[in-house]
Amino acid sequence: VENESRGLMPRKDEWSNRTRALTSVSFGQGIAVTPLQLAQAFSAFCRDGDMVQLSLQPLAPDSMTGGMHVLSGSAVRQSREAMQKVITEGTGKSMKKILNYTAFGKSGTAQLASPTGGYYQGKWLASFIAGAPYDNPEIVVLVTIEDPDQKSKATGGATGGGALGGPVAAHIINDVLGYMGVPSDGELVYEDEKDAPAKKLAGR
C-alpha cells in the first residue's frame, strides 16, 4: 500500500537487560505498528495461529490458507479466553450493552508521539481491536480515535480505548456480521452473564 510504514522496533542490539528496550516495550513505548500491521497480527488469534496475507481485493476462501504460522493452538485458546474477559470484565465492558455476537478483543490507550521526539502530554490514541464471533471468527475490527476531546460531555471526557473505541467496535461487529448473514448469538449476548464464567474456546 502506498505510504505504508514498515513500523518501528528497537534494534537487535537494544534487546538486553542493559538497555531500556525491555522495559519500554512492555508498556508499549519504543515500538509502532500501522493499523494494517496490527490487524494482520491479530488475525492469528482468529485462526489457528497463522496470519493471513493482507489484500485490498476480495479473496477466495481457499486462498486464505498457508499463512505464516506464529502461535500454537494452546496460545490462541488462552489468549482468546483472556481477551473475552476484556469485554466481560475489563476495559471493554461497555460493549456488553451493545454486542449481539460473542467476541474477544483488547483496548489500547497510547500517548501520541511528537514529531520532534518523545510523546505529547495529555494527547492520546484510543483504540480497540476485536475478533468475532468468538468460536468461529469471521472478522477483525480495529477502531482508532486520535486525540479524543477530553471536554466532550457525550463521552465524559474519556480517553481510554475501551471506553471510546470499544462501543464503536461493538456496533461495527453487529452491523457487519448481520450484513454477512452470520446468525446472532443472542440479543445482548453478554448483558445477562454478569455472574457467568467466560465462554471457553473448544480445543481443536
LUMSE-171639 format. One record per residue (C-alpha): z, x, y. Coordinates in nm, 4 decimals. Layout:
# LUMSE-171639
node Z:Z X:X Y:Y .
...
# end
This chain:
# LUMSE-171639
node Z:0.0000 X:0.0000 Y:0.0000 .
node Z:-0.0968 X:0.1395 Y:0.3396 .
node Z:0.2002 X:0.2871 Y:0.5272 .
node Z:0.4343 X:0.2510 Y:0.2286 .
node Z:0.7031 X:0.5197 Y:0.2384 .
node Z:0.7929 X:0.7443 Y:-0.0528 .
node Z:1.1596 X:0.6674 Y:0.0054 .
node Z:1.4364 X:0.9198 Y:0.0534 .
node Z:1.6622 X:1.1005 Y:-0.1925 .
node Z:1.8781 X:1.4116 Y:-0.1481 .
node Z:1.7078 X:1.7322 Y:-0.2576 .
node Z:1.7768 X:1.8603 Y:-0.6074 .
node Z:1.9970 X:2.1434 Y:-0.4801 .
node Z:2.2233 X:1.8936 Y:-0.2996 .
node Z:2.3451 X:1.7265 Y:-0.6214 .
node Z:2.6584 X:1.9307 Y:-0.6740 .
node Z:3.0292 X:1.8936 Y:-0.6012 .
node Z:2.9912 X:2.1393 Y:-0.3140 .
node Z:2.7776 X:1.9057 Y:-0.1068 .
node Z:2.8193 X:1.5581 Y:0.0390 .
node Z:2.5354 X:1.4043 Y:-0.1657 .
node Z:2.7511 X:1.2682 Y:-0.4479 .
node Z:2.9938 X:1.1125 Y:-0.2025 .
node Z:2.7418 X:0.9706 Y:0.0439 .
node Z:2.5044 X:0.8332 Y:-0.2196 .
node Z:2.7910 X:0.6488 Y:-0.3913 .
node Z:2.8214 X:0.4177 Y:-0.0895 .
node Z:2.4526 X:0.4076 Y:-0.0023 .
node Z:2.4014 X:0.6720 Y:0.2648 .
node Z:2.1605 X:0.9603 Y:0.2322 .
node Z:1.9114 X:0.7505 Y:0.0348 .
node Z:1.6457 X:0.4994 Y:0.1370 .
node Z:1.4077 X:0.2726 Y:-0.0503 .
node Z:1.1451 X:0.0286 Y:0.0669 .
node Z:1.1637 X:-0.3407 Y:-0.0276 .
node Z:0.8796 X:-0.2940 Y:-0.2773 .
node Z:1.0554 X:0.0001 Y:-0.4430 .
node Z:1.3786 X:-0.1985 Y:-0.4652 .
node Z:1.2042 X:-0.4999 Y:-0.6170 .
node Z:1.0293 X:-0.2795 Y:-0.8731 .
node Z:1.3541 X:-0.1072 Y:-0.9725 .
node Z:1.5337 X:-0.4422 Y:-1.0024 .
node Z:1.2616 X:-0.5717 Y:-1.2349 .
node Z:1.4170 X:-0.3551 Y:-1.5087 .
node Z:1.7211 X:-0.5874 Y:-1.5079 .
node Z:1.4891 X:-0.8860 Y:-1.5506 .
node Z:1.3228 X:-0.7390 Y:-1.8567 .
node Z:1.4478 X:-0.5267 Y:-2.1446 .
node Z:1.4993 X:-0.2228 Y:-1.9272 .
node Z:1.1402 X:-0.1433 Y:-1.8335 .
node Z:0.9992 X:-0.1552 Y:-1.4798 .
node Z:0.6670 X:-0.3278 Y:-1.4255 .
node Z:0.3846 X:-0.1775 Y:-1.2259 .
node Z:0.3564 X:-0.3422 Y:-0.8859 .
node Z:0.0372 X:-0.5168 Y:-0.7832 .
node Z:-0.0724 X:-0.7282 Y:-0.4881 .
node Z:-0.3142 X:-0.9107 Y:-0.7179 .
node Z:-0.2214 X:-1.1655 Y:-0.9879 .
node Z:-0.1716 X:-1.0020 Y:-1.3279 .
node Z:-0.2369 X:-1.1437 Y:-1.6722 .
node Z:0.0847 X:-1.1757 Y:-1.8784 .
node Z:-0.0366 X:-0.9242 Y:-2.1375 .
node Z:-0.0946 X:-0.6657 Y:-1.8645 .
node Z:0.2775 X:-0.6509 Y:-1.7831 .
node Z:0.3615 X:-0.4579 Y:-2.0984 .
node Z:0.4045 X:-0.0843 Y:-2.1322 .
node Z:0.6121 X:-0.0358 Y:-1.8196 .
node Z:0.8356 X:0.2663 Y:-1.7635 .
node Z:1.1493 X:0.2283 Y:-1.9763 .
node Z:1.4546 X:0.3204 Y:-1.7668 .
node Z:1.7519 X:0.1257 Y:-1.9102 .
node Z:1.8912 X:0.0417 Y:-2.2517 .
node Z:1.9243 X:-0.3182 Y:-2.3623 .
node Z:2.3040 X:-0.2958 Y:-2.3520 .
node Z:2.2949 X:-0.1620 Y:-1.9951 .
node Z:2.0708 X:-0.4523 Y:-1.8935 .
node Z:2.3040 X:-0.7086 Y:-2.0524 .
node Z:2.6190 X:-0.5630 Y:-1.8978 .
node Z:2.4589 X:-0.5258 Y:-1.5556 .
node Z:2.3176 X:-0.8772 Y:-1.5581 .
node Z:2.6554 X:-1.0227 Y:-1.6525 .
node Z:2.8222 X:-0.8283 Y:-1.3709 .
node Z:2.5573 X:-0.9396 Y:-1.1220 .
node Z:2.6029 X:-1.3038 Y:-1.2199 .
node Z:2.9667 X:-1.2661 Y:-1.1169 .
node Z:2.8450 X:-1.1606 Y:-0.7725 .
node Z:2.7259 X:-1.5214 Y:-0.7435 .
node Z:3.0117 X:-1.6956 Y:-0.9234 .
node Z:3.2999 X:-1.4893 Y:-0.7873 .
node Z:3.1793 X:-1.2304 Y:-0.5370 .
node Z:2.9923 X:-1.1838 Y:-0.2123 .
node Z:2.7161 X:-1.4284 Y:-0.3103 .
node Z:2.9400 X:-1.7231 Y:-0.3983 .
node Z:2.7962 X:-1.9325 Y:-0.1156 .
node Z:2.4871 X:-1.9578 Y:-0.3385 .
node Z:2.6802 X:-2.1808 Y:-0.5805 .
node Z:2.6366 X:-2.4722 Y:-0.3386 .
node Z:2.2576 X:-2.4281 Y:-0.3465 .
node Z:2.1332 X:-2.2965 Y:-0.6827 .
node Z:1.9737 X:-2.5304 Y:-0.9343 .
node Z:1.8997 X:-2.2339 Y:-1.1619 .
node Z:2.1217 X:-1.9706 Y:-1.3184 .
node Z:2.0714 X:-1.6329 Y:-1.1556 .
node Z:2.2130 X:-1.2865 Y:-1.1014 .
node Z:2.1967 X:-1.0545 Y:-0.8042 .
node Z:2.3507 X:-0.8041 Y:-0.5687 .
node Z:2.4244 X:-0.8068 Y:-0.1987 .
node Z:2.3778 X:-0.5130 Y:0.0334 .
node Z:2.5119 X:-0.4504 Y:0.3833 .
node Z:2.3766 X:-0.1233 Y:0.5181 .
node Z:2.4148 X:0.0424 Y:0.8557 .
node Z:2.0836 X:0.0657 Y:1.0365 .
node Z:1.9556 X:0.4205 Y:1.0596 .
node Z:1.8906 X:0.5577 Y:1.4059 .
node Z:1.5528 X:0.7244 Y:1.4704 .
node Z:1.7412 X:1.0097 Y:1.6352 .
node Z:1.9588 X:1.0702 Y:1.3291 .
node Z:2.2725 X:0.9131 Y:1.1908 .
node Z:2.3440 X:0.5424 Y:1.1976 .
node Z:2.3886 X:0.2774 Y:1.4638 .
node Z:2.7404 X:0.1488 Y:1.5158 .
node Z:2.7573 X:-0.2277 Y:1.4791 .
node Z:2.3973 X:-0.2797 Y:1.3593 .
node Z:2.3313 X:-0.3786 Y:1.0014 .
node Z:2.0641 X:-0.4599 Y:0.7456 .
node Z:2.1883 X:-0.7541 Y:0.5402 .
node Z:2.0136 X:-0.8006 Y:0.2061 .
node Z:2.0356 X:-0.9861 Y:-0.1209 .
node Z:1.8247 X:-0.9314 Y:-0.4319 .
node Z:1.8266 X:-1.1685 Y:-0.7265 .
node Z:1.6591 X:-1.2496 Y:-1.0559 .
node Z:1.6266 X:-1.5972 Y:-1.2069 .
node Z:1.6614 X:-1.7812 Y:-1.4396 .
node Z:1.9429 X:-1.5828 Y:-1.5988 .
node Z:1.8368 X:-1.5934 Y:-1.9656 .
node Z:1.4637 X:-1.5525 Y:-1.9132 .
node Z:1.3942 X:-1.4214 Y:-1.5608 .
node Z:1.0611 X:-1.5206 Y:-1.4107 .
node Z:1.1032 X:-1.3936 Y:-1.0543 .
node Z:1.2702 X:-1.1318 Y:-0.8385 .
node Z:1.3638 X:-1.2409 Y:-0.4869 .
node Z:1.4602 X:-0.9958 Y:-0.2135 .
node Z:1.5771 X:-1.1105 Y:0.1301 .
node Z:1.6479 X:-0.8639 Y:0.4114 .
node Z:1.7736 X:-0.9546 Y:0.7586 .
node Z:1.7653 X:-0.6772 Y:1.0159 .
node Z:2.0347 X:-0.6597 Y:1.2844 .
node Z:2.1724 X:-1.0147 Y:1.2431 .
node Z:2.3090 X:-1.1869 Y:1.5523 .
node Z:2.6850 X:-1.1378 Y:1.5475 .
node Z:2.7256 X:-1.4111 Y:1.8088 .
node Z:2.5465 X:-1.6775 Y:1.6047 .
node Z:2.7507 X:-1.9951 Y:1.5651 .
node Z:2.5370 X:-2.1018 Y:1.2673 .
node Z:2.6476 X:-1.8036 Y:1.0603 .
node Z:2.9863 X:-1.7464 Y:1.2178 .
node Z:2.8748 X:-1.4004 Y:1.3251 .
node Z:2.8423 X:-1.2846 Y:0.9633 .
node Z:2.6643 X:-0.9557 Y:0.8970 .
node Z:2.7010 X:-0.9264 Y:0.5170 .
node Z:2.4129 X:-0.9517 Y:0.2761 .
node Z:2.5912 X:-1.2042 Y:0.0554 .
node Z:2.6716 X:-1.4409 Y:0.3407 .
node Z:2.3318 X:-1.4167 Y:0.5102 .
node Z:2.0735 X:-1.3170 Y:0.2502 .
node Z:2.2325 X:-1.4953 Y:-0.0471 .
node Z:2.1754 X:-1.8561 Y:0.0676 .
node Z:1.8170 X:-1.7772 Y:0.1708 .
node Z:1.7512 X:-1.6217 Y:-0.1708 .
node Z:1.9015 X:-1.9277 Y:-0.3422 .
node Z:1.6685 X:-2.1664 Y:-0.1570 .
node Z:1.3678 X:-1.9468 Y:-0.2430 .
node Z:1.4695 X:-1.9387 Y:-0.6104 .
node Z:1.4918 X:-2.3198 Y:-0.6213 .
node Z:1.1608 X:-2.3697 Y:-0.4433 .
node Z:0.9576 X:-2.1055 Y:-0.6268 .
node Z:1.0804 X:-2.1847 Y:-0.9783 .
node Z:1.0360 X:-2.5549 Y:-0.9082 .
node Z:0.6811 X:-2.4889 Y:-0.7885 .
node Z:0.6170 X:-2.2866 Y:-1.1053 .
node Z:0.7322 X:-2.5792 Y:-1.3178 .
node Z:1.0322 X:-2.3964 Y:-1.4656 .
node Z:1.2854 X:-2.6583 Y:-1.5870 .
node Z:1.6020 X:-2.6644 Y:-1.3777 .
node Z:1.9294 X:-2.5536 Y:-1.5349 .
node Z:2.1018 X:-2.8467 Y:-1.3639 .
node Z:2.1815 X:-2.9678 Y:-1.0158 .
node Z:2.4116 X:-2.7132 Y:-0.8504 .
node Z:2.4452 X:-2.5326 Y:-1.1807 .
node Z:2.7417 X:-2.3191 Y:-1.0707 .
node Z:2.9255 X:-2.5660 Y:-0.8488 .
node Z:3.1366 X:-2.7150 Y:-1.1298 .
node Z:3.2041 X:-2.3859 Y:-1.3060 .
node Z:3.4822 X:-2.2533 Y:-1.0851 .
node Z:3.7099 X:-2.2002 Y:-1.3837 .
node Z:3.4457 X:-2.1471 Y:-1.6495 .
node Z:3.3581 X:-1.7992 Y:-1.7797 .
node Z:3.0308 X:-1.6492 Y:-1.6641 .
node Z:2.7325 X:-1.7113 Y:-1.8881 .
node Z:2.6691 X:-1.4232 Y:-2.1233 .
node Z:2.3224 X:-1.2898 Y:-2.1936 .
node Z:2.2375 X:-1.3158 Y:-2.5599 .
node Z:2.1678 X:-0.9880 Y:-2.7361 .
node Z:1.8099 X:-0.9095 Y:-2.8206 .
# end
